[in-house]
Amino acid sequence: MKKSIVSGLIAAALLATGFTASVAAHQEGDIIIRAGAVVVAPNESSDQVASFGEFGVSSNTQLGLNFGYMLTDNLGVELLAATPFSHDISLHGVGKIAETKQLPPTLVLQYYFGNAESKLRPYIGGGVNFTNFYDNEFTNDLNGALSDLSMSSSWGLAAQVGVDYQVNKNWLVNASVWYAQISTDVKFNLADTPVTIETDIDPWVYMVSVGYTF
């Protein structure tokens, strides 16, 4: 399903480049605010955790907010923000052992296909992601064997593909897919022995939203 969503957006970007209409959209100096549902779907991997294998990390859906500014008719910058995401951390054969929350603000430079008169504006983007993990806690300490959980913050690259459809002069609908490099050192005590597990989250992020152009 993930591949089909990505493929569909890319196809729209390639096919709709020449699509134009009378509604002017995405001109130099425009401010674009989008709000909608955003899903973070981890593509996780980690070092082995004792004899339990790798960590598992659950998906989560929150309210997503995008703040964009058009530098030219075709170039824009955008900041992705959201309400805090909550994830369950699990181990094979044990199930859920911990919870964490994270905020992943992501800043990208975008290229919009078409021109200022295009009603459909596919775009691609690339930039940087910062993820801060907090409220890390064990929900199952394996009878006291696990304690003192912490997760380091992460800096990484991010990529994006999306499409805006301008409904009228100010309102638009949007669909976008992001990929972010997120890596964290998970630290805890296992039977009073300090342990560090390098964990890659590397999520796909899906967003469907409504936007307003100023």
Order of alpha helices (4+ residues) and beta strands (2+ residues): alpha-beta-beta-beta-beta-beta-beta-beta-beta-beta-beta-beta-beta-beta-beta-beta
